Amino acid sequence: MQARDIMTSTVITVKPETTVHELAQLLVQHRISAAPVVDDDQHVIGMVSEGDLLHRSENDTERKPGRQSWWLRMIGSDGAADYVKANARTVGEIMSREPICIHEENELSEIASVLESHHIKRVPVLRGGRLAGIVSRSNLVQAIASAAVAEAAAPASASDKEIRAMLMGELAGRGWAFPGRNIVVRDGVVHLWGTVWSSDQLDAMRIAAERTPGVKQVEDHTIPYPIMPGI
């Protein structure tokens, strides 16, 4: 699946000239926690979120000035940015510039990596350089839920031979996988035999078997790998 398959197409956006008070009203009204900032051609030029409104003078939550080390002052961290966040009037003054964006053709695995690596909860989706939608973490969770429903509805008609072939294909090249001779499939039930090094190895094998189409049950007959006594 790609971004276009799960994105929210109707996106609440703001302009740089939108006031901070108007932004706050939009977030409350639409029950959202962030919005892309766009220009007149729907190019994404920033992102603004609830986090940008945490320390505001209206709420008396502005960060108070205090003593700073000389090296913070040397690099320009003199409290000016905090003052802007607390007192700015427009979105353009508080937004995060150069926002991370993705394209509608990006795969879900790529989107998940972007969200994780940049520590963000949502990402704008572009089509031809313009805003086409937005993907959030909840969209990814919804995709998982939809996949689970589809799998539950699919008929389990694979033969034991087909089940084993699919499972062996899934396990090919994985260092934690059991040797093939330790997997037996009978009447849709996968039997795991042999020795295992760790519970993680066993869990991985069980999950791989359970997600194979046609599997009715997984039976564990494994034993822990014997630990050699110290000499």
MARNU-969319 format. One record per residue (C-alpha): y, x, z; residue number from 0; residue in three letters. Coordinates in steps of 0.1 Angstrom, whole numbers. Example, Ala and Ser with C-alpha at 12.3 -4.5 7.8 and 13.67 -1.06 7.14 Angstrom:
BEGIN
@yy -45, xx 123, zz 78, resi 0, resn ala
@yy -11, xx 137, zz 71, resi 1, resn ser
//
This chain:
BEGIN
@yy 0, xx 0, zz 0, resi 0, resn met
@yy 36, xx 10, zz -6, resi 1, resn gln
@yy 69, xx 4, zz 10, resi 2, resn ala
@yy 76, xx -24, zz -14, resi 3, resn arg
@yy 45, xx -43, zz -2, resi 4, resn asp
@yy 56, xx -45, zz 35, resi 5, resn ile
@yy 94, xx -40, zz 35, resi 6, resn met
@yy 119, xx -66, zz 47, resi 7, resn thr
@yy 139, xx -75, zz 16, resi 8, resn ser
@yy 167, xx -95, zz 33, resi 9, resn thr
@yy 186, xx -68, zz 51, resi 10, resn val
@yy 216, xx -73, zz 73, resi 11, resn ile
@yy 241, xx -46, zz 64, resi 12, resn thr
@yy 276, xx -36, zz 74, resi 13, resn val
@yy 305, xx -17, zz 57, resi 14, resn lys
@yy 323, xx 13, zz 71, resi 15, resn pro
@yy 353, xx -8, zz 78, resi 16, resn glu
@yy 333, xx -34, zz 98, resi 17, resn thr
@yy 347, xx -33, zz 134, resi 18, resn thr
@yy 325, xx -23, zz 163, resi 19, resn val
@yy 330, xx -58, zz 178, resi 20, resn his
@yy 318, xx -75, zz 146, resi 21, resn glu
@yy 288, xx -51, zz 145, resi 22, resn leu
@yy 279, xx -61, zz 181, resi 23, resn ala
@yy 281, xx -98, zz 172, resi 24, resn gln
@yy 259, xx -93, zz 141, resi 25, resn leu
@yy 232, xx -75, zz 161, resi 26, resn leu
@yy 231, xx -103, zz 187, resi 27, resn val
@yy 233, xx -131, zz 162, resi 28, resn gln
@yy 204, xx -118, zz 140, resi 29, resn his
@yy 184, xx -103, zz 169, resi 30, resn arg
@yy 182, xx -68, zz 153, resi 31, resn ile
@yy 188, xx -34, zz 168, resi 32, resn ser
@yy 203, xx -16, zz 139, resi 33, resn ala
@yy 218, xx -20, zz 104, resi 34, resn ala
@yy 223, xx 2, zz 73, resi 35, resn pro
@yy 259, xx 10, zz 64, resi 36, resn val
@yy 265, xx 5, zz 27, resi 37, resn val
@yy 294, xx 9, zz 2, resi 38, resn asp
@yy 304, xx -16, zz -24, resi 39, resn asp
@yy 276, xx -5, zz -47, resi 40, resn asp
@yy 249, xx -9, zz -21, resi 41, resn gln
@yy 244, xx 28, zz -16, resi 42, resn his
@yy 233, xx 36, zz 19, resi 43, resn val
@yy 259, xx 59, zz 35, resi 44, resn ile
@yy 249, xx 56, zz 72, resi 45, resn gly
@yy 229, xx 39, zz 99, resi 46, resn met
@yy 243, xx 23, zz 131, resi 47, resn val
@yy 223, xx 10, zz 160, resi 48, resn ser
@yy 224, xx -3, zz 196, resi 49, resn glu
@yy 223, xx 33, zz 207, resi 50, resn gly
@yy 257, xx 39, zz 192, resi 51, resn asp
@yy 271, xx 12, zz 214, resi 52, resn leu
@yy 256, xx 23, zz 247, resi 53, resn leu
@yy 286, xx 43, zz 260, resi 54, resn his
@yy 316, xx 21, zz 253, resi 55, resn arg
@yy 350, xx 18, zz 271, resi 56, resn ser
@yy 348, xx -20, zz 270, resi 57, resn glu
@yy 318, xx -19, zz 293, resi 58, resn asn
@yy 330, xx 10, zz 314, resi 59, resn asp
@yy 299, xx 29, zz 303, resi 60, resn thr
@yy 318, xx 57, zz 286, resi 61, resn glu
@yy 305, xx 92, zz 295, resi 62, resn arg
@yy 328, xx 107, zz 320, resi 63, resn lys
@yy 343, xx 141, zz 313, resi 64, resn pro
@yy 330, xx 169, zz 334, resi 65, resn gly
@yy 328, xx 206, zz 336, resi 66, resn arg
@yy 311, xx 223, zz 307, resi 67, resn gln
@yy 298, xx 258, zz 302, resi 68, resn ser
@yy 318, xx 281, zz 281, resi 69, resn trp
@yy 292, xx 282, zz 254, resi 70, resn trp
@yy 293, xx 244, zz 249, resi 71, resn leu
@yy 330, xx 247, zz 244, resi 72, resn arg
@yy 325, xx 275, zz 220, resi 73, resn met
@yy 304, xx 254, zz 197, resi 74, resn ile
@yy 328, xx 225, zz 199, resi 75, resn gly
@yy 310, xx 203, zz 224, resi 76, resn ser
@yy 342, xx 194, zz 243, resi 77, resn asp
@yy 336, xx 157, zz 247, resi 78, resn gly
@yy 354, xx 147, zz 216, resi 79, resn ala
@yy 324, xx 131, zz 200, resi 80, resn ala
@yy 317, xx 111, zz 232, resi 81, resn asp
@yy 353, xx 99, zz 231, resi 82, resn tyr
@yy 349, xx 87, zz 195, resi 83, resn val
@yy 317, xx 68, zz 203, resi 84, resn lys
@yy 333, xx 51, zz 233, resi 85, resn ala
@yy 366, xx 42, zz 217, resi 86, resn asn
@yy 362, xx 40, zz 179, resi 87, resn ala
@yy 372, xx 7, zz 162, resi 88, resn arg
@yy 350, xx 8, zz 131, resi 89, resn thr
@yy 314, xx 14, zz 121, resi 90, resn val
@yy 323, xx 43, zz 98, resi 91, resn gly
@yy 335, xx 62, zz 129, resi 92, resn glu
@yy 304, xx 59, zz 149, resi 93, resn ile
@yy 276, xx 56, zz 123, resi 94, resn met
@yy 249, xx 83, zz 118, resi 95, resn ser
@yy 258, xx 99, zz 84, resi 96, resn arg
@yy 233, xx 112, zz 58, resi 97, resn glu
@yy 206, xx 87, zz 69, resi 98, resn pro
@yy 169, xx 93, zz 62, resi 99, resn ile
@yy 158, xx 69, zz 34, resi 100, resn cys
@yy 126, xx 63, zz 15, resi 101, resn ile
@yy 118, xx 49, zz -20, resi 102, resn his
@yy 99, xx 17, zz -26, resi 103, resn glu
@yy 70, xx 37, zz -41, resi 104, resn glu
@yy 63, xx 56, zz -9, resi 105, resn asn
@yy 29, xx 51, zz 6, resi 106, resn glu
@yy 25, xx 38, zz 41, resi 107, resn leu
@yy 11, xx 71, zz 54, resi 108, resn ser
@yy 43, xx 88, zz 41, resi 109, resn glu
@yy 64, xx 62, zz 58, resi 110, resn ile
@yy 46, xx 66, zz 91, resi 111, resn ala
@yy 51, xx 104, zz 90, resi 112, resn ser
@yy 89, xx 99, zz 83, resi 113, resn val
@yy 93, xx 76, zz 113, resi 114, resn leu
@yy 73, xx 99, zz 135, resi 115, resn glu
@yy 88, xx 132, zz 125, resi 116, resn ser
@yy 124, xx 120, zz 126, resi 117, resn his
@yy 119, xx 99, zz 158, resi 118, resn his
@yy 133, xx 68, zz 142, resi 119, resn ile
@yy 122, xx 32, zz 144, resi 120, resn lys
@yy 132, xx 20, zz 109, resi 121, resn arg
@yy 141, xx 34, zz 75, resi 122, resn val
@yy 160, xx 20, zz 45, resi 123, resn pro
@yy 141, xx 16, zz 13, resi 124, resn val
@yy 158, xx 25, zz -20, resi 125, resn leu
@yy 153, xx 12, zz -55, resi 126, resn arg
@yy 173, xx 31, zz -81, resi 127, resn gly
@yy 194, xx 47, zz -54, resi 128, resn gly
@yy 205, xx 14, zz -39, resi 129, resn arg
@yy 193, xx -5, zz -9, resi 130, resn leu
@yy 163, xx -27, zz -16, resi 131, resn ala
@yy 149, xx -33, zz 19, resi 132, resn gly
@yy 140, xx -18, zz 52, resi 133, resn ile
@yy 107, xx -8, zz 68, resi 134, resn val
@yy 103, xx -7, zz 106, resi 135, resn ser
@yy 75, xx 2, zz 129, resi 136, resn arg
@yy 68, xx -35, zz 133, resi 137, resn ser
@yy 63, xx -38, zz 96, resi 138, resn asn
@yy 35, xx -11, zz 98, resi 139, resn leu
@yy 19, xx -29, zz 127, resi 140, resn val
@yy 20, xx -62, zz 107, resi 141, resn gln
@yy 3, xx -44, zz 78, resi 142, resn ala
@yy -25, xx -33, zz 101, resi 143, resn ile
@yy -29, xx -69, zz 114, resi 144, resn ala
@yy -30, xx -83, zz 79, resi 145, resn ser
@yy -56, xx -57, zz 69, resi 146, resn ala
@yy -78, xx -67, zz 99, resi 147, resn ala
@yy -77, xx -104, zz 88, resi 148, resn val
@yy -86, xx -95, zz 52, resi 149, resn ala
@yy -116, xx -74, zz 64, resi 150, resn glu
@yy -128, xx -102, zz 87, resi 151, resn ala
@yy -127, xx -126, zz 57, resi 152, resn ala
@yy -145, xx -103, zz 33, resi 153, resn ala
@yy -182, xx -111, zz 29, resi 154, resn pro
@yy -207, xx -85, zz 43, resi 155, resn ala
@yy -232, xx -83, zz 15, resi 156, resn ser
@yy -238, xx -45, zz 12, resi 157, resn ala
@yy -274, xx -33, zz 13, resi 158, resn ser
@yy -285, xx -7, zz 39, resi 159, resn asp
@yy -286, xx 19, zz 11, resi 160, resn lys
@yy -250, xx 11, zz 0, resi 161, resn glu
@yy -238, xx 11, zz 37, resi 162, resn ile
@yy -253, xx 45, zz 43, resi 163, resn arg
@yy -238, xx 59, zz 10, resi 164, resn ala
@yy -204, xx 46, zz 19, resi 165, resn met
@yy -206, xx 60, zz 54, resi 166, resn leu
@yy -218, xx 94, zz 42, resi 167, resn met
@yy -189, xx 94, zz 17, resi 168, resn gly
@yy -164, xx 88, zz 45, resi 169, resn glu
@yy -179, xx 116, zz 66, resi 170, resn leu
@yy -181, xx 142, zz 38, resi 171, resn ala
@yy -162, xx 173, zz 47, resi 172, resn gly
@yy -154, xx 163, zz 82, resi 173, resn arg
@yy -164, xx 190, zz 107, resi 174, resn gly
@yy -172, xx 166, zz 135, resi 175, resn trp
@yy -196, xx 145, zz 114, resi 176, resn ala
@yy -233, xx 143, zz 122, resi 177, resn phe
@yy -258, xx 158, zz 98, resi 178, resn pro
@yy -270, xx 131, zz 74, resi 179, resn gly
@yy -305, xx 130, zz 88, resi 180, resn arg
@yy -291, xx 117, zz 121, resi 181, resn asn
@yy -278, xx 84, zz 106, resi 182, resn ile
@yy -302, xx 55, zz 99, resi 183, resn val
@yy -292, xx 21, zz 86, resi 184, resn val
@yy -316, xx -9, zz 91, resi 185, resn arg
@yy -306, xx -45, zz 85, resi 186, resn asp
@yy -269, xx -37, zz 86, resi 187, resn gly
@yy -272, xx -18, zz 119, resi 188, resn val
@yy -262, xx 18, zz 119, resi 189, resn val
@yy -283, xx 40, zz 143, resi 190, resn his
@yy -267, xx 73, zz 154, resi 191, resn leu
@yy -292, xx 100, zz 165, resi 192, resn trp
@yy -290, xx 136, zz 175, resi 193, resn gly
@yy -268, xx 157, zz 198, resi 194, resn thr
@yy -230, xx 155, zz 202, resi 195, resn val
@yy -205, xx 180, zz 214, resi 196, resn trp
@yy -180, xx 156, zz 228, resi 197, resn ser
@yy -171, xx 120, zz 234, resi 198, resn ser
@yy -144, xx 123, zz 208, resi 199, resn asp
@yy -170, xx 133, zz 182, resi 200, resn gln
@yy -191, xx 103, zz 191, resi 201, resn leu
@yy -161, xx 79, zz 191, resi 202, resn asp
@yy -151, xx 92, zz 156, resi 203, resn ala
@yy -186, xx 86, zz 143, resi 204, resn met
@yy -188, xx 51, zz 158, resi 205, resn arg
@yy -154, xx 41, zz 144, resi 206, resn ile
@yy -163, xx 55, zz 110, resi 207, resn ala
@yy -195, xx 34, zz 110, resi 208, resn ala
@yy -178, xx 3, zz 123, resi 209, resn glu
@yy -152, xx 3, zz 96, resi 210, resn arg
@yy -178, xx 6, zz 68, resi 211, resn thr
@yy -181, xx -27, zz 49, resi 212, resn pro
@yy -213, xx -46, zz 57, resi 213, resn gly
@yy -220, xx -29, zz 91, resi 214, resn val
@yy -230, xx -55, zz 117, resi 215, resn lys
@yy -235, xx -32, zz 147, resi 216, resn gln
@yy -237, xx 5, zz 157, resi 217, resn val
@yy -264, xx 17, zz 180, resi 218, resn glu
@yy -259, xx 50, zz 199, resi 219, resn asp
@yy -291, xx 70, zz 205, resi 220, resn his
@yy -273, xx 104, zz 209, resi 221, resn thr
@yy -276, xx 129, zz 237, resi 222, resn ile
@yy -251, xx 154, zz 249, resi 223, resn pro
@yy -254, xx 189, zz 234, resi 224, resn tyr
@yy -271, xx 212, zz 260, resi 225, resn pro
@yy -248, xx 237, zz 276, resi 226, resn ile
@yy -263, xx 271, zz 280, resi 227, resn met
@yy -262, xx 284, zz 315, resi 228, resn pro
@yy -241, xx 315, zz 322, resi 229, resn gly
@yy -258, xx 348, zz 322, resi 230, resn ile
//
